[in-house]
């Protein structure tokens, strides 16, 4: 009810520049996080509009702070300064988990003055790069974290090694035989976590654990296949009892000749549509 009133009368309750803060001690208070998100999406809408989630951790407790801000172009810089001050005063360790913005403001009176075509630019350098690239593999780098950070973490080097073995042996693609016979090695003598490597004739994978709640997966295959990479990370995630989210995923071709495209993008190597030149 309160949210509906605030949304309907937002011009009366809020100025353009304002900041809101919500603090949560456990997941039972997650409605506060949801309320802050509704502010960002339904009440503030336009940039400069931010919502940030910050965790403050001690050895035995975790406190979550959600901040919304409207009209503050320097919000991120000020947020980092505030979290640093809180760390200094409380001895808690801060972790900025997420920052989201609002919609870009569109100027209704803006009009373009000139429409540029590909031939208006010097395309000789890009065309040379297009023809020189030689993709030979497919790489995916993924960051895995628990969907619920307040639940008990069951990561360990043994569990990560077992998850990697299971993922490799559970593959159903044409590469499954080679992947299931991968040479797996473990390194746990550096830092709080460790890493596990797997090498096979068709690629390799490195699983890096920070010793707490974060796993990096770096998967390389000579075969370009999004489906293969999706299947691998699915098997890896399902090994753990907790639900893991892919916090970040980067996918790119690997090769030489300044490669930036997959073979499927390049096709038959004919000149791309933008390779046009003025006579």
Backbone as CSV, one residue per row, in Angstrom:
resi,resn,N_x,N_y,N_z,CA_x,CA_y,CA_z,C_x,C_y,C_z
1,UNK,0.834,-1.197,0.000,0.000,0.000,0.000,0.872,1.251,0.000
2,UNK,1.896,1.246,0.866,2.785,2.415,0.952,3.462,2.683,-0.391
3,UNK,3.894,1.575,-1.074,4.563,1.747,-2.366,3.617,2.370,-3.393
4,UNK,2.367,1.914,-3.429,1.403,2.449,-4.395,1.153,3.931,-4.154
5,UNK,1.100,4.321,-2.874,0.900,5.739,-2.550,2.099,6.558,-3.003
6,UNK,3.326,6.052,-2.720,4.535,6.779,-3.098,4.653,6.912,-4.617
7,UNK,4.272,5.843,-5.347,4.358,5.904,-6.805,3.341,6.886,-7.374
8,UNK,2.132,6.865,-6.842,1.085,7.740,-7.358,1.361,9.209,-7.049
9,UNK,2.001,9.480,-5.917,2.246,10.860,-5.473,3.735,11.185,-5.456
10,UNK,4.517,10.577,-6.353,5.962,10.737,-6.280,6.414,12.184,-6.452
11,UNK,5.694,12.961,-7.237,6.085,14.359,-7.426,5.911,15.172,-6.143
12,UNK,5.019,14.737,-5.266,4.807,15.437,-4.003,5.791,14.990,-2.937
13,UNK,6.167,13.696,-2.946,7.014,13.155,-1.885,8.501,13.299,-2.166
14,UNK,8.901,13.345,-3.449,10.315,13.294,-3.780,10.706,14.448,-4.699
15,UNK,11.876,15.009,-4.423,12.479,15.971,-5.344,13.292,15.183,-6.363
16,UNK,13.901,15.881,-7.307,14.713,15.191,-8.312,15.948,14.571,-7.689
17,UNK,16.515,15.235,-6.671,17.729,14.738,-6.024,17.381,14.179,-4.650
18,UNK,17.529,12.884,-4.475,17.319,12.296,-3.159,18.070,10.970,-3.066
19,UNK,18.272,10.518,-1.837,18.972,9.255,-1.562,18.167,8.454,-0.554
20,UNK,18.087,7.151,-0.758,17.407,6.257,0.169,18.317,5.118,0.569
21,UNK,18.210,4.674,1.821,19.062,3.594,2.331,18.190,2.574,3.055
22,UNK,18.449,1.292,2.802,17.785,0.204,3.518,18.856,-0.756,4.011
23,UNK,18.697,-1.254,5.238,19.662,-2.171,5.841,18.957,-3.480,6.165
24,UNK,19.623,-4.600,5.850,19.048,-5.929,6.090,20.026,-6.782,6.870
25,UNK,19.520,-7.444,7.897,20.334,-8.344,8.713,20.193,-9.792,8.269
26,UNK,19.113,-10.119,7.552,18.897,-11.485,7.075,17.939,-11.453,5.891
27,UNK,17.728,-12.620,5.274,16.893,-12.709,4.083,15.415,-12.475,4.373
28,UNK,15.009,-12.564,5.635,13.619,-12.284,5.979,13.255,-10.828,5.726
29,UNK,14.274,-10.000,5.630,14.051,-8.578,5.362,14.326,-8.226,3.898
30,UNK,14.309,-9.232,3.026,14.618,-8.992,1.615,13.595,-8.098,0.933
31,UNK,12.422,-7.924,1.537,11.419,-7.036,0.947,11.954,-5.612,0.834
32,UNK,12.903,-5.265,1.693,13.490,-3.917,1.618,14.322,-3.772,0.337
33,UNK,15.062,-4.823,-0.004,15.823,-4.808,-1.248,14.879,-4.688,-2.435
34,UNK,13.793,-5.444,-2.402,12.822,-5.399,-3.495,12.173,-4.024,-3.610
35,UNK,11.908,-3.396,-2.468,11.314,-2.053,-2.481,12.264,-1.048,-3.121
36,UNK,13.566,-1.138,-2.790,14.552,-0.235,-3.380,14.625,-0.427,-4.901
37,UNK,14.507,-1.685,-5.347,14.532,-1.952,-6.786,13.302,-1.367,-7.478
38,UNK,12.153,-1.420,-6.822,10.942,-0.827,-7.390,11.094,0.692,-7.517
39,UNK,11.780,1.311,-6.570,12.066,2.743,-6.669,12.861,3.027,-7.940
40,UNK,13.919,2.220,-8.165,14.775,2.456,-9.330,14.016,2.277,-10.636
41,UNK,13.152,1.271,-10.713,12.494,0.930,-11.982,11.187,1.665,-12.219
42,UNK,10.482,2.052,-11.136,9.131,2.587,-11.314,8.965,4.039,-10.871
43,UNK,9.860,4.516,-10.006,9.678,5.861,-9.464,10.733,6.826,-10.003
44,UNK,12.011,6.430,-9.962,13.071,7.341,-10.436,13.203,7.258,-11.954
45,UNK,13.371,6.075,-12.489,13.436,5.753,-13.919,14.696,6.277,-14.608
46,UNK,14.858,7.594,-14.732,15.859,8.159,-15.637,17.166,8.434,-14.915
47,UNK,18.272,8.322,-15.672,19.568,8.722,-15.136,19.551,10.213,-14.796
48,UNK,20.279,10.601,-13.727,21.171,9.751,-12.957,20.387,9.038,-11.858
49,UNK,20.332,7.717,-11.962,19.511,6.861,-11.124,20.325,5.609,-10.813
50,UNK,20.567,5.363,-9.523,21.421,4.235,-9.146,20.784,3.430,-8.024
51,UNK,21.081,2.121,-8.035,20.809,1.262,-6.882,22.025,0.391,-6.663
52,UNK,22.564,0.414,-5.444,23.762,-0.346,-5.123,23.489,-1.281,-3.956
53,UNK,24.055,-2.479,-4.035,23.999,-3.445,-2.944,25.405,-3.617,-2.378
54,UNK,25.545,-3.415,-1.081,26.845,-3.517,-0.423,26.716,-4.454,0.770
55,UNK,27.613,-5.435,0.857,27.675,-6.319,2.014,28.786,-5.858,2.934
56,UNK,28.521,-5.879,4.238,29.541,-5.607,5.247,29.712,-6.886,6.068
57,UNK,30.916,-7.458,5.992,31.168,-8.769,6.571,32.117,-8.684,7.757
58,UNK,31.818,-9.490,8.781,32.749,-9.747,9.870,33.008,-11.244,9.895
59,UNK,33.676,-11.724,10.898,33.994,-13.149,10.956,32.750,-14.016,11.121
60,UNK,31.682,-13.472,11.705,30.505,-14.302,11.978,29.180,-13.698,11.535
61,UNK,29.176,-12.498,10.986,27.915,-11.877,10.574,28.083,-11.163,9.232
62,UNK,26.945,-10.983,8.573,26.904,-10.231,7.318,25.712,-9.289,7.349
63,UNK,25.955,-8.050,7.001,24.909,-7.028,6.946,24.855,-6.501,5.521
64,UNK,23.662,-6.372,4.972,23.502,-5.868,3.615,22.884,-4.479,3.631
65,UNK,23.467,-3.574,2.880,22.957,-2.214,2.747,22.616,-1.959,1.284
66,UNK,21.397,-1.468,1.057,20.967,-1.110,-0.295,20.762,0.392,-0.345
67,UNK,21.383,1.008,-1.339,21.311,2.471,-1.475,20.710,2.812,-2.834
68,UNK,19.729,3.707,-2.854,19.223,4.245,-4.112,19.542,5.732,-4.156
69,UNK,19.758,6.225,-5.353,20.128,7.629,-5.498,19.550,8.180,-6.787
70,UNK,19.072,9.415,-6.728,18.556,10.104,-7.905,19.248,11.450,-8.045
71,UNK,19.717,11.734,-9.264,20.278,13.047,-9.552,21.722,13.248,-9.177
72,UNK,22.429,12.197,-8.722,23.816,12.341,-8.281,24.739,11.722,-9.324
73,UNK,25.356,12.554,-10.143,26.244,12.063,-11.195,27.481,11.392,-10.622
74,UNK,27.922,11.819,-9.442,29.120,11.246,-8.815,28.800,10.191,-7.776
75,UNK,27.695,9.471,-7.948,27.237,8.510,-6.942,28.272,7.431,-6.642
76,UNK,28.855,6.834,-7.666,29.767,5.712,-7.461,30.975,6.151,-6.640
77,UNK,31.549,7.294,-6.963,32.702,7.793,-6.222,32.344,8.031,-4.761
78,UNK,31.175,8.616,-4.514,30.764,8.875,-3.140,30.439,7.577,-2.391
79,UNK,29.854,6.601,-3.105,29.560,5.314,-2.470,30.841,4.643,-1.982
80,UNK,31.875,4.645,-2.796,33.139,4.036,-2.402,33.767,4.762,-1.215
81,UNK,33.619,6.087,-1.176,34.155,6.850,-0.051,33.410,6.516,1.240
82,UNK,32.090,6.385,1.147,31.287,6.061,2.331,31.614,4.659,2.847
83,UNK,31.707,3.677,1.942,32.020,2.312,2.379,33.404,2.245,3.021
84,UNK,34.356,3.030,2.498,35.692,3.063,3.103,35.630,3.640,4.514
85,UNK,34.823,4.689,4.713,34.677,5.278,6.050,34.018,4.293,7.017
86,UNK,33.009,3.553,6.538,32.346,2.566,7.397,33.327,1.463,7.791
87,UNK,34.150,1.024,6.844,35.162,0.018,7.166,36.103,0.521,8.259
88,UNK,36.506,1.775,8.141,37.453,2.343,9.100,36.835,2.449,10.494
89,UNK,35.559,2.809,10.571,34.909,3.020,11.872,34.449,1.715,12.527
90,UNK,34.133,0.683,11.731,33.523,-0.528,12.279,34.400,-1.772,12.192
91,UNK,35.484,-1.713,11.396,36.353,-2.877,11.151,35.658,-3.959,10.320
92,UNK,34.490,-3.649,9.749,33.829,-4.570,8.843,34.480,-4.487,7.465
93,UNK,34.350,-5.550,6.700,34.912,-5.585,5.343,33.773,-5.420,4.345
94,UNK,33.859,-4.403,3.499,32.776,-4.123,2.555,32.978,-4.893,1.252
95,UNK,31.868,-5.188,0.600,31.874,-5.876,-0.695,30.738,-5.299,-1.531
96,UNK,31.074,-4.446,-2.489,30.063,-3.852,-3.366,29.657,-4.915,-4.378
97,UNK,28.474,-5.506,-4.199,28.060,-6.646,-5.008,27.406,-6.251,-6.314
98,UNK,26.736,-5.102,-6.348,25.971,-4.784,-7.558,25.672,-3.293,-7.593
99,UNK,25.788,-2.706,-8.769,25.380,-1.319,-9.002,24.604,-1.295,-10.311
100,UNK,23.382,-0.800,-10.266,22.549,-0.690,-11.464,22.145,0.751,-11.679
101,UNK,21.962,1.112,-12.937,21.576,2.472,-13.282,20.154,2.540,-13.802
102,UNK,19.808,3.695,-14.350,18.464,3.917,-14.861,18.447,4.026,-16.369
103,UNK,17.366,4.543,-16.896,17.216,4.703,-18.333,17.963,5.945,-18.805
104,UNK,18.538,5.867,-19.992,19.197,7.031,-20.562,18.157,8.090,-20.918
105,UNK,18.504,9.331,-20.639,17.598,10.423,-20.960,17.669,10.724,-22.455
106,UNK,16.528,10.799,-23.088,16.458,11.101,-24.516,15.952,12.521,-24.718
107,UNK,16.708,13.294,-25.465,16.339,14.672,-25.761,15.323,14.669,-26.910
108,UNK,14.075,15.007,-26.662,13.059,14.940,-27.728,13.285,15.954,-28.838
109,UNK,14.099,16.969,-28.599,14.330,18.001,-29.611,15.584,17.754,-30.435
110,UNK,16.308,16.667,-30.121,17.552,16.406,-30.852,17.249,15.900,-32.258
111,UNK,17.995,16.414,-33.236,17.868,15.967,-34.616,19.256,15.748,-35.201
112,UNK,19.401,14.663,-35.958,20.697,14.392,-36.573,20.934,15.375,-37.715
113,UNK,22.187,15.757,-37.876,22.521,16.753,-38.897,23.035,16.117,-40.183
114,UNK,23.576,14.891,-40.064,24.103,14.232,-41.264,24.094,12.728,-41.035
115,UNK,23.701,11.969,-42.048,23.687,10.511,-41.960,24.935,9.974,-42.656
116,UNK,25.802,9.302,-41.895,27.071,8.821,-42.439,26.931,7.376,-42.911
117,UNK,27.476,7.081,-44.077,27.488,5.748,-44.653,28.854,5.102,-44.444
118,UNK,28.967,3.773,-44.574,30.273,3.120,-44.388,31.368,3.700,-45.271
119,UNK,31.025,4.077,-46.506,32.049,4.603,-47.414,32.529,6.003,-47.034
120,UNK,31.891,6.637,-46.041,32.372,7.930,-45.569,33.599,7.784,-44.671
121,UNK,33.936,6.560,-44.290,35.090,6.303,-43.423,36.142,5.520,-44.198
122,UNK,37.381,5.634,-43.744,38.475,4.883,-44.347,38.408,3.445,-43.832
123,UNK,37.986,2.520,-44.659,37.768,1.131,-44.251,38.950,0.216,-44.591
124,UNK,40.077,0.790,-45.024,41.192,-0.061,-45.428,41.774,-0.832,-44.247
125,UNK,41.957,-0.160,-43.102,42.492,-0.838,-41.919,41.568,-1.928,-41.390
126,UNK,40.274,-1.620,-41.194,39.355,-2.673,-40.740,39.263,-3.865,-41.699
127,UNK,39.298,-3.586,-43.018,39.208,-4.684,-43.977,40.472,-5.547,-43.924
128,UNK,41.632,-4.917,-43.740,42.878,-5.683,-43.603,42.827,-6.589,-42.373
129,UNK,42.312,-6.042,-41.259,42.183,-6.844,-40.040,41.187,-7.976,-40.236
130,UNK,40.070,-7.714,-40.915,39.042,-8.726,-41.170,39.640,-9.924,-41.921
131,UNK,40.484,-9.639,-42.904,41.050,-10.707,-43.725,42.215,-11.414,-43.037
132,UNK,42.887,-10.740,-42.106,44.083,-11.323,-41.480,43.750,-12.273,-40.338
133,UNK,42.590,-12.139,-39.721,42.294,-12.919,-38.523,42.079,-14.404,-38.839
134,UNK,42.642,-15.233,-37.941,42.555,-16.677,-38.097,42.082,-17.284,-36.774
135,UNK,40.785,-17.407,-36.563,40.289,-18.000,-35.314,40.551,-19.499,-35.276
136,UNK,41.005,-19.990,-34.122,41.291,-21.423,-33.982,40.592,-22.037,-32.770
137,UNK,39.952,-21.222,-31.943,39.317,-21.787,-30.759,38.257,-20.879,-30.173
138,UNK,37.592,-21.390,-29.139,36.456,-20.744,-28.487,36.743,-20.716,-26.991
139,UNK,36.710,-19.528,-26.386,36.997,-19.375,-24.955,35.807,-18.751,-24.239
140,UNK,35.484,-19.311,-23.069,34.458,-18.732,-22.201,35.063,-18.564,-20.808
141,UNK,34.948,-17.360,-20.259,35.394,-17.076,-18.899,34.158,-16.728,-18.087
142,UNK,33.910,-17.511,-17.035,32.676,-17.353,-16.247,32.995,-17.193,-14.773
143,UNK,32.263,-16.305,-14.104,32.373,-16.115,-12.665,31.130,-16.683,-12.008
144,UNK,31.305,-17.646,-11.111,30.196,-18.312,-10.434,30.157,-17.904,-8.968
145,UNK,28.966,-17.565,-8.504,28.767,-17.181,-7.115,27.438,-17.745,-6.630
146,UNK,27.280,-17.968,-5.318,25.994,-18.462,-4.799,24.871,-17.469,-5.066
147,UNK,23.691,-17.995,-5.459,22.546,-17.116,-5.652,22.130,-16.465,-4.345
148,UNK,22.240,-17.205,-3.251,21.913,-16.674,-1.927,23.196,-16.579,-1.123
149,UNK,23.804,-15.379,-1.012,25.099,-15.250,-0.330,25.028,-15.501,1.168
150,UNK,23.821,-15.549,1.729,23.692,-15.739,3.174,23.644,-17.208,3.581
151,UNK,23.520,-18.110,2.596,23.520,-19.530,2.916,24.950,-20.036,3.095
152,UNK,25.076,-21.140,3.824,26.386,-21.713,4.101,27.052,-22.144,2.802
153,UNK,28.312,-21.757,2.618,29.068,-22.078,1.423,29.689,-23.461,1.580
154,UNK,29.507,-24.339,0.605,30.086,-25.674,0.703,31.215,-25.894,-0.308
155,UNK,31.908,-24.817,-0.692,33.041,-24.952,-1.587,34.235,-25.553,-0.845
156,UNK,35.011,-26.326,-1.547,36.291,-26.850,-1.075,37.075,-27.274,-2.302
157,UNK,38.384,-27.475,-2.153,39.175,-27.892,-3.295,38.743,-29.281,-3.775
158,UNK,38.408,-30.177,-2.839,37.946,-31.509,-3.244,36.643,-31.423,-4.029
159,UNK,35.723,-30.541,-3.568,34.435,-30.405,-4.243,34.614,-29.813,-5.639
160,UNK,35.483,-28.824,-5.770,35.692,-28.188,-7.069,36.354,-29.159,-8.041
161,UNK,37.316,-29.931,-7.545,37.964,-30.938,-8.394,36.951,-31.995,-8.835
162,UNK,36.089,-32.426,-7.906,35.065,-33.424,-8.242,34.045,-32.864,-9.229
163,UNK,33.664,-31.582,-9.049,32.718,-30.948,-9.965,33.294,-30.865,-11.372
164,UNK,34.591,-30.563,-11.462,35.241,-30.471,-12.771,35.293,-31.849,-13.437
165,UNK,35.631,-32.883,-12.656,35.655,-34.246,-13.202,34.277,-34.662,-13.696
166,UNK,33.249,-34.370,-12.874,31.898,-34.760,-13.246,31.446,-34.046,-14.513
167,UNK,31.749,-32.752,-14.614,31.346,-31.988,-15.794,31.997,-32.549,-17.049
168,UNK,33.281,-32.890,-16.958,33.994,-33.416,-18.123,33.475,-34.789,-18.529
169,UNK,33.153,-35.624,-17.549,32.707,-36.989,-17.852,31.232,-37.055,-18.233
170,UNK,30.473,-35.971,-17.993,29.027,-35.978,-18.276,28.682,-35.394,-19.637
171,UNK,29.680,-34.912,-20.375,29.409,-34.284,-21.657,28.859,-35.284,-22.661
172,UNK,27.906,-34.828,-23.483,27.285,-35.689,-24.488,27.612,-35.251,-25.912
173,UNK,28.525,-34.304,-26.063,28.887,-33.816,-27.393,29.905,-34.747,-28.027
174,UNK,30.320,-34.410,-29.246,31.320,-35.205,-29.960,32.674,-35.168,-29.253
175,UNK,32.876,-34.172,-28.395,34.136,-34.031,-27.681,34.160,-34.808,-26.373
176,UNK,33.072,-35.517,-26.046,32.932,-36.114,-24.719,34.029,-37.120,-24.401
177,UNK,34.433,-37.950,-25.370,35.442,-38.965,-25.096,36.762,-38.339,-24.700
178,UNK,37.187,-37.324,-25.446,38.459,-36.663,-25.131,38.365,-35.914,-23.806
179,UNK,37.232,-35.256,-23.540,37.080,-34.478,-22.311,37.050,-35.383,-21.080
180,UNK,36.427,-36.545,-21.183,36.341,-37.452,-20.037,37.684,-38.052,-19.668
181,UNK,38.645,-38.030,-20.591,39.983,-38.558,-20.303,40.993,-37.450,-20.034
182,UNK,40.520,-36.275,-19.649,41.402,-35.128,-19.420,42.371,-35.391,-18.267
183,UNK,43.553,-34.813,-18.381,44.567,-34.877,-17.327,44.293,-33.749,-16.335
184,UNK,43.931,-34.092,-15.099,43.505,-33.101,-14.106,44.566,-32.954,-13.028
185,UNK,44.925,-31.709,-12.742,45.910,-31.418,-11.699,45.368,-30.325,-10.781
186,UNK,45.836,-30.350,-9.531,45.346,-29.420,-8.509,46.519,-28.656,-7.901
187,UNK,46.321,-27.354,-7.676,47.310,-26.515,-7.005,46.606,-25.787,-5.869
188,UNK,46.998,-26.053,-4.630,46.342,-25.408,-3.482,47.343,-24.842,-2.490
189,UNK,48.569,-24.593,-2.960,49.633,-24.136,-2.054,49.799,-22.629,-2.048
190,UNK,48.938,-21.907,-2.764,49.054,-20.449,-2.846,47.737,-19.813,-2.415
191,UNK,47.770,-18.914,-1.426,46.568,-18.198,-1.009,45.600,-19.076,-0.244
192,UNK,44.374,-18.567,-0.083,43.348,-19.272,0.682,42.626,-20.337,-0.132
193,UNK,42.580,-20.178,-1.441,41.845,-21.113,-2.277,42.772,-22.024,-3.048
194,UNK,42.609,-22.051,-4.358,43.456,-22.885,-5.200,42.887,-22.959,-6.596
195,UNK,43.526,-23.757,-7.430,43.032,-23.927,-8.795,43.171,-25.374,-9.221
196,UNK,42.312,-25.761,-10.153,42.324,-27.097,-10.744,42.394,-26.921,-12.253
197,UNK,43.299,-27.640,-12.889,43.445,-27.562,-14.337,43.080,-28.896,-14.972
198,UNK,42.527,-28.831,-16.167,42.195,-30.028,-16.939,42.661,-29.814,-18.371
199,UNK,43.445,-30.754,-18.887,43.976,-30.666,-20.246,43.551,-31.894,-21.029
200,UNK,43.062,-31.696,-22.243,42.748,-32.798,-23.147,43.088,-32.354,-24.564
201,UNK,43.013,-33.278,-25.505,43.471,-32.984,-26.863,42.681,-31.881,-27.532
202,UNK,41.431,-31.670,-27.101,40.584,-30.679,-27.752,40.431,-29.378,-27.000
203,UNK,41.193,-29.189,-25.904,41.077,-27.932,-25.169,41.580,-28.049,-23.745
204,UNK,41.137,-27.118,-22.911,41.554,-27.114,-21.508,40.563,-26.310,-20.683
205,UNK,40.635,-26.485,-19.374,39.778,-25.727,-18.460,40.550,-25.458,-17.177
206,UNK,40.378,-24.252,-16.625,40.974,-23.884,-15.342,39.852,-23.418,-14.425
207,UNK,39.762,-24.037,-13.248,38.805,-23.619,-12.219,39.593,-22.977,-11.087
208,UNK,39.324,-21.705,-10.826,40.052,-20.935,-9.811,39.103,-20.552,-8.686
209,UNK,39.439,-20.933,-7.446,38.614,-20.644,-6.271,39.350,-19.673,-5.372
210,UNK,38.635,-18.621,-4.909,39.278,-17.605,-4.079,39.317,-17.968,-2.596
211,UNK,38.851,-19.174,-2.255,38.866,-19.604,-0.864,37.624,-19.231,-0.096
212,UNK,36.700,-18.504,-0.754,35.488,-18.069,-0.058,34.253,-18.422,-0.896
213,UNK,33.744,-17.479,-1.653,32.453,-17.682,-2.320,32.484,-17.380,-3.809
214,UNK,33.627,-17.543,-4.449,33.755,-17.126,-5.851,34.606,-18.148,-6.606
215,UNK,34.082,-18.620,-7.749,34.810,-19.546,-8.608,34.880,-18.962,-10.014
216,UNK,36.065,-18.945,-10.597,36.254,-18.556,-11.990,36.468,-19.814,-12.819
217,UNK,35.715,-19.939,-13.906,35.904,-21.030,-14.856,36.420,-20.456,-16.166
218,UNK,37.532,-20.971,-16.644,38.105,-20.540,-17.920,38.164,-21.768,-18.822
219,UNK,37.238,-21.830,-19.780,37.101,-22.997,-20.652,37.529,-22.642,-22.072
220,UNK,38.421,-23.468,-22.636,38.861,-23.283,-24.028,38.664,-24.583,-24.790
221,UNK,38.088,-24.485,-25.978,37.962,-25.634,-26.880,38.342,-25.202,-28.289
222,UNK,38.918,-26.132,-29.037,39.230,-25.824,-30.432,37.961,-25.785,-31.274
223,UNK,36.910,-26.417,-30.785,35.626,-26.414,-31.484,34.821,-25.185,-31.071
224,UNK,34.281,-24.466,-32.038,33.374,-23.350,-31.723,31.986,-23.916,-31.468
225,UNK,31.538,-23.856,-30.214,30.223,-24.404,-29.886,29.715,-23.775,-28.597
226,UNK,28.770,-22.867,-28.714,28.151,-22.284,-27.530,27.420,-23.359,-26.734
227,UNK,26.809,-24.313,-27.436,26.063,-25.369,-26.757,26.988,-26.219,-25.896
228,UNK,28.181,-26.529,-26.394,29.138,-27.311,-25.619,29.538,-26.569,-24.345
229,UNK,29.815,-25.283,-24.455,30.223,-24.491,-23.292,29.066,-24.357,-22.298
230,UNK,27.851,-24.176,-22.809,26.685,-24.102,-21.924,26.484,-25.415,-21.172
231,UNK,26.642,-26.531,-21.878,26.456,-27.840,-21.250,27.502,-28.065,-20.163
232,UNK,28.732,-27.671,-20.428,29.801,-27.877,-19.450,29.532,-27.127,-18.148
233,UNK,29.209,-25.843,-18.255,28.998,-25.062,-17.032,27.738,-25.521,-16.305
234,UNK,26.746,-26.030,-17.031,25.545,-26.569,-16.387,25.892,-27.784,-15.528
235,UNK,26.681,-28.717,-16.074,27.091,-29.886,-15.299,27.915,-29.477,-14.086
236,UNK,28.797,-28.507,-14.258,29.644,-28.058,-13.149,28.794,-27.467,-12.026
237,UNK,27.829,-26.640,-12.382,26.988,-25.984,-11.368,26.102,-26.974,-10.622
238,UNK,25.594,-27.983,-11.318,24.651,-28.911,-10.680,25.332,-29.843,-9.689
239,UNK,26.656,-29.891,-9.669,27.343,-30.741,-8.691,27.114,-30.243,-7.269
240,UNK,27.005,-28.931,-7.098,26.909,-28.343,-5.768,25.457,-28.308,-5.293
241,UNK,25.268,-28.490,-3.981,23.919,-28.469,-3.414,23.300,-27.077,-3.510
242,UNK,24.112,-26.042,-3.304,23.611,-24.675,-3.406,23.438,-24.280,-4.869
243,UNK,22.561,-23.321,-5.116,22.346,-22.823,-6.471,23.409,-21.777,-6.792
244,UNK,24.086,-21.971,-7.910,25.127,-21.048,-8.338,24.629,-20.193,-9.494
245,UNK,24.919,-18.904,-9.428,24.564,-17.973,-10.496,25.810,-17.619,-11.292
246,UNK,25.633,-17.399,-12.590,26.735,-16.908,-13.427,26.741,-15.394,-13.312
247,UNK,27.632,-14.877,-12.454,27.675,-13.436,-12.212,28.223,-12.677,-13.414
248,UNK,29.093,-13.309,-14.174,29.678,-12.649,-15.349,30.123,-13.733,-16.326
249,UNK,29.933,-13.458,-17.606,30.390,-14.404,-18.637,30.931,-13.633,-19.821
250,UNK,32.158,-13.941,-20.206,32.785,-13.366,-21.391,33.110,-14.504,-22.355
251,UNK,32.708,-14.356,-23.599,32.971,-15.359,-24.625,33.664,-14.686,-25.789
252,UNK,34.756,-15.298,-26.254,35.498,-14.696,-27.350,36.238,-15.772,-28.137
253,UNK,36.519,-15.481,-29.423,37.346,-16.408,-30.209,38.813,-16.250,-29.816
254,UNK,39.574,-17.291,-30.001,41.020,-17.231,-29.786,41.707,-17.626,-31.089
255,UNK,42.833,-17.003,-31.373,43.553,-17.296,-32.596,44.686,-16.321,-32.802
256,UNK,44.950,-15.977,-34.050,46.025,-15.041,-34.363,45.586,-14.152,-35.515
257,UNK,46.400,-13.153,-35.827,46.022,-12.200,-36.872,44.990,-11.201,-36.394
258,UNK,45.102,-10.775,-35.115,44.170,-9.810,-34.521,42.725,-10.323,-34.612
259,UNK,42.528,-11.559,-34.162,41.227,-12.201,-34.293,40.211,-11.604,-33.320
260,UNK,39.039,-11.258,-33.829,37.930,-10.782,-32.993,36.611,-11.454,-33.377
261,UNK,36.637,-12.315,-34.397,35.411,-12.955,-34.875,35.546,-14.473,-34.843
262,UNK,34.415,-15.146,-34.615,34.367,-16.597,-34.716,34.308,-16.994,-36.195
263,UNK,34.676,-18.250,-36.519,34.558,-18.707,-37.911,33.146,-18.546,-38.469
264,UNK,32.132,-18.751,-37.629,30.750,-18.596,-38.095,30.431,-17.159,-38.467
265,UNK,31.149,-16.191,-37.883,30.949,-14.787,-38.237,31.607,-14.457,-39.579
266,UNK,32.752,-15.072,-39.818,33.532,-14.752,-41.017,32.928,-15.404,-42.261
267,UNK,32.406,-16.622,-42.095,31.784,-17.303,-43.236,32.775,-17.670,-44.323
268,UNK,32.449,-17.342,-45.580,33.274,-17.742,-46.722,34.377,-16.738,-47.047
269,UNK,34.620,-15.810,-46.132,35.703,-14.822,-46.300,35.433,-13.816,-47.408
270,UNK,34.210,-13.679,-47.848,33.900,-12.628,-48.814,33.932,-11.278,-48.110
271,UNK,34.073,-10.216,-48.879,34.144,-8.881,-48.284,32.849,-8.574,-47.544
272,UNK,32.945,-8.031,-46.330,31.731,-7.681,-45.577,31.001,-6.512,-46.222
273,UNK,29.755,-6.317,-45.832,28.917,-5.302,-46.475,29.450,-3.893,-46.263
274,UNK,30.240,-3.679,-45.181,30.715,-2.328,-44.905,32.003,-1.989,-45.649
275,UNK,32.572,-2.945,-46.386,33.825,-2.708,-47.113,33.525,-1.986,-48.413
276,UNK,33.175,-0.713,-48.286,32.853,0.114,-49.457,33.761,1.335,-49.481
277,UNK,34.127,1.751,-50.637,35.076,2.847,-50.781,34.570,3.839,-51.812
278,UNK,34.816,5.114,-51.528,34.444,6.148,-52.488,35.456,6.171,-53.632
279,UNK,34.954,6.338,-54.820,35.842,6.398,-55.982,36.461,7.767,-56.121
